[in-house]
Amino acid sequence: MQQLGYAIIAAGLGSRLQQEGILQPKPMIVINGKPMIGRLIEQFADNGAGCVDVIVNTSNTQTRDYLMNTDFGIDVNLVVKDTPSSMHSLYELAKTGICRNVDRVVVTTVDTVFDPADFKKYINACRCSNANALMGITPFVDDEKPLFVDVDNQNVIQGYYDQKCSCSHVSAGIYGLDSQSFNVLERTVTQGMSRMRNFQRALIDNGLDVQAFRFGKVIDVDHATDIEVAQRFLL
């Protein structure tokens, strides 16, 4: 069984939510009585995490205070840094050593809401997978700019596309990455690239074994209306 690390990307500004009058930092948006970031950390703890690494931006003092003053039953290692993209946020987390002493790191974006039962199956798959990357995908499309995923019959990802084409799934914002994946991440950042989707494409371009895990419904909380949708879904 593979040893797993856990990390959360929470360094975005949540500008679309702010434009719609949601002034709370995105990680602190309450879904069914609990901040989204707290819910994720508890999901990780329920699946065997001993610690989780989290990156937040420098202006997000509310989330930082919450993480520092809440007892989740596991350690929370906090990185405070402004980054130009989620890919760069992941790179900053990697520099802290999250990929050392583990076989794979499970990473989610903070605004990803999923079925806990699906996530438990995904974690079990991560512990047994021989792929370099095991990426969560979903047939539920609610993102303004979804990343469509071309998957073959053996669940091997063939490509990532900005346009739908014949693809029936999109990226779910859930990533299980081994050390070779993080080597590709470092090269991608060094080459001046940006955006998480370009890192995912680079994994394939560099010949890594990138496989898909099919979640059911996964909600990306980018708009005020998504909050209610996520609450109904979890209930």
C-alpha positions, 0 to 999 in steps of 0.5 A: 500500500502506498503512503499518501500526503495531502495538500489543499490549494487555497491561494486564489482571490475568489474574485467572481464571488466577491463581484457577486457580494460574497465578501468572505474568503472562498475557503471560509464559505460555509457549506452546511455549517462548516467552512469549505476548507475545514470540511476538506481537512476533515475529509482527509483526516477521515481517510488516514491523513496525519497532516495536510499542507495548505497554501493561502494568499497573504491577504487571507488572514481570516482563513489563516487564523481559522487554520491556526486556531482550530483543532482538526485532530491532525497537523496543518502546515501552512504556506502563506504566499501570493501566486499567479496560478494554482499551478504555481501554488502547487509548486510552492507546496512542493517546495515545502517537501510534501512529496518527500517520504510519501509515494503520492500526494493527494491535492485538491482545490479548496472549492471542490465539493464531492461525495465523501463516499466517492472520495474514500474510493478514490483514496483507496485507489490512490494507495493501490495505483501504479500510475504516475498520476491518478486524476479525478474526473466528473461528468458534471460540468458547471465550470465557466471554463471546464477542462475536458478530459479524453479518457480511453476504455482503460481509464488512461487519459489521452488528452486535456482540451479547452473545448468539449469535442467528444469528451464526456468528463471534465477535470474535478480539481482532485489530483494524485501525484507521484514524485515523477509528476512533481519533477514535471511540475518543476520543469513546467514552472521553470519553462515559464508556463502557467495554469494547472491545466497546462501542467496536466497536459505536460504530464502527458507530453512527458510520457507519464502514465496519467489515469482517471478516477471517475467521481460522480457529481463534483461541484466547483464553487465559483459563484454565489448560486454554487453555494446552495447547489453544494449544500443541497448536494451534500444533504 
